[in-house]
């Protein structure tokens, strides 16, 4: 795992300044603490910060082809590099290293821009074809590894993180439209970022830039999409046969992702997903498995009994980091700095602390169970949508309230316990064919933060329809099953924009840890996308085929456990002894808010008092508080002046 940066100018331009490239890659040393290098060829400069995991001696970048005609930097891992090297060697290619980086160079030389079709991995790639004067940027299918850029026609600047673009001297200003998307979907949509003019290459996309043109004009196209793949599997509807095939796929995905020249550990949350990955890793690893867990001193969020059960069942060497409210408050600003966007939950912060625990124990790589909920329909929102679709077909059913009560058994303040909630929930109705049908409740809760913005800012955001914005970023879904639509939306929004970015890559790489995601092997996804929807979610029973695939490897207490989503304490973390913590009070000072230009100081004051009094027990108020505070931290860390700048 690494960090990359680069500058491209039209051919014949003065060479990019080495000092600027060094400043850019210097901003990414947390991604690559094992060394950095810079190379300039003509009008293109590439820079790389290395975290040594594969070919510790020979994998340095930028790496060139034997004749110097290709230069490459990349962030990530190509898990099938061994098989690809063997195939290319049979075709006459000669290798100088055992690194996966060199495999990419040879694949491009043989297949051109279609080389990505052969890759199994998680990656962001920048390849300079020196002879043909072209630049190719590529991002993995799911969006596990980030790649940001800005192009004004005269210069293309790109990097693994936005802070490297800031180090290149690019001015930063908040994008109001992007804030509207964050405060609806938890992250910007598509290629947008929180900053005006800064874009991200979308997952599964390729950018090609012809450097011979006097004005650079990136051409961006998709090479892979998350979508249902036709008729159900040829297993003839046999769930046991599908479970067996899934088990074999997961075994191979874990086998590939265990490849490294350093030890590989595994996260263990106590849920089905991480337990499945750890169990498979233990069976197919040549060494003892080391597992790591995140625990909380608040029992509502803590899962230690299940974590310890799995560690004991597997016999792993296990350790845990226990996180309290003080810890979250202390690390919150750092988490926002690394997330590079406003947050509506504190959940990324404990992940940052867990990554630090892994690093302190001498590990660089961990397997995680992330992605299984998107691939196999594990989230409550999928179940909510099932219930709402059922009620639309059977509006007089006597079972609706009883069904709803089963949705949130893990919540201390379950909304289902409110007498009026069921009626309100089902009254939402909506168009079941709308792309945002399953996500309406989340969108409505998150948009509570708009109440605390300055009226002028709020008016701009409210003039934009979030569902229209969503539809513009999705593939056509005509004829898709309801669950397929719901999964596609989740895989296009929350997964790459928040879970794999703010809560995944950014928090892990802040501590120089590489996370690996076997459930997001594209072969596993494509298999799941061929399954009948009922194999994933039947009634309110989630991830059916996955549970069946893992039933012989996990204790019943894990496979039968109700899905408990990962959560962390929110607004209460920022109070101590009934008062705002000093740094929080400074940011939320009424006079500072009044001068800021983004917030309604009076409304924020009421929200603060509500949280201080312990009356903010639901998601909307907690997300609003965290959203306001994180946006203030964004301004403080990224933007110039007391209020920053807004585009």
Secondary structure, 3 states (H helix, E strand, C coil): CEEEEEEEECCCCCCCCHHHHHHHHHCCCCCCECCEEEEEECCEEEEEEECCCCCCCCCCCCEECCCCCEEEEEEEEECCHHHHHHHHHHCCCCCCCCCHHHHHHHHHHHHHHHHHHHCCEEEEEEEEECCCCEEEEEECCCCCCCCEEEECCCEEEEECCHHHHHHCCCCCCECHHHHHHHHHHCCCCCCECCECCCEECCCCEEEEEECCCCCCCCEEEECCCCCCCCCCCCCCCCHHHHHHHHHHHHHHHHHHHCCCCCCEEEECCCCHHHHHHHHHHHHCCCCCCEEEEEEECCCCCCCHHHHHHHHHHHCCEEEEEEECHHHHHHHHHHHHHHHCCCCCCCHHHHHHHHHHHHHHCCCCEEEECCCHHHHHCCCHHHHHHHHHHHHHHCCCCCCHHHHHHCCCCCCCCCHHHCCCHHHHHHHCCCCCCCCCHHHHHHHHHHHHHHHHECHHHHHHHHCCCHHHHHHHCCCCCCCCCHHHHHHHHHHHCHHHHHHHHHHHHHHHHCCCCEEEEHHHCHHHHHHHCCCCHHHHEECCEECHHHHHHCCCCCCHHHHCCCCCCCCCCCHHHHEECCEECHHHHHHCCHHHHHHHCCECHHHHHHHHHHHHCCCCCCHHHHHHHHHHHHHHHHHHHHCCCCCCCEC
